[in-house]
């Protein structure tokens, strides 16, 4: 992920936005849905690590 290399918060925000769209577009019973949700949770965890907003941590969980 570009955010890991550069550290630009905007890159992480975009990744979260696209991750949300991917989860929303994936049918409930699709085998890749769990992976998309895991990735989104990881991104929210990274956001929490960066700005310490408890809302991001709750979303990660």
C-alpha positions as CSV (number, residue, x, y, z in Angstrom):
1,X,0.0,0.0,0.0
2,X,1.3,3.4,-0.9
3,X,0.5,4.8,2.6
4,X,3.1,2.3,4.0
5,X,5.8,3.7,1.8
6,X,5.0,7.5,1.8
7,X,2.9,8.0,5.0
8,X,0.4,10.3,3.3
9,X,-2.8,10.2,5.3
10,X,-4.8,11.0,2.1
11,X,-3.6,7.7,0.6
12,X,-5.0,5.8,3.6
13,X,-8.3,7.6,3.5
14,X,-8.6,6.7,-0.2
15,X,-7.8,3.1,0.6
16,X,-10.5,3.0,3.2
17,X,-13.0,4.5,0.8
18,X,-12.2,2.0,-1.9
19,X,-12.2,-0.8,0.7
20,X,-15.7,0.2,1.8
21,X,-16.9,0.2,-1.8
22,X,-15.4,-3.3,-2.3
23,X,-17.1,-4.7,0.7
24,X,-20.4,-3.1,-0.3
25,X,-20.2,-4.4,-3.8
26,X,-19.3,-8.0,-2.8
27,X,-22.3,-10.4,-2.2
28,X,-22.7,-11.6,1.3
29,X,-22.0,-15.2,0.3
30,X,-18.9,-14.5,-1.9
31,X,-15.8,-16.3,-0.7
32,X,-13.6,-13.2,-1.0
33,X,-15.9,-11.0,1.2
34,X,-14.2,-12.1,4.4
35,X,-10.8,-11.1,3.0
36,X,-12.1,-7.7,1.9
37,X,-13.5,-7.1,5.4
38,X,-10.2,-8.1,7.0
39,X,-8.3,-5.7,4.7
40,X,-10.7,-2.9,5.6
41,X,-10.3,-3.7,9.3
42,X,-6.6,-3.5,8.9
43,X,-6.8,-0.1,7.2
44,X,-9.0,1.2,10.0
45,X,-6.5,-0.1,12.5
46,X,-3.7,1.7,10.7
47,X,-5.8,4.9,10.7
48,X,-6.3,4.5,14.5
49,X,-2.5,4.1,14.9
50,X,-2.0,7.3,13.0
51,X,-4.6,9.7,14.5
52,X,-5.8,7.8,17.6
53,X,-9.6,8.2,16.9
54,X,-11.4,5.5,18.9
55,X,-14.1,5.5,16.2
56,X,-11.5,4.0,13.8
57,X,-10.6,1.3,16.3
58,X,-14.2,0.4,16.7
59,X,-14.6,0.1,13.0
60,X,-11.5,-2.0,12.8
61,X,-13.0,-4.4,15.3
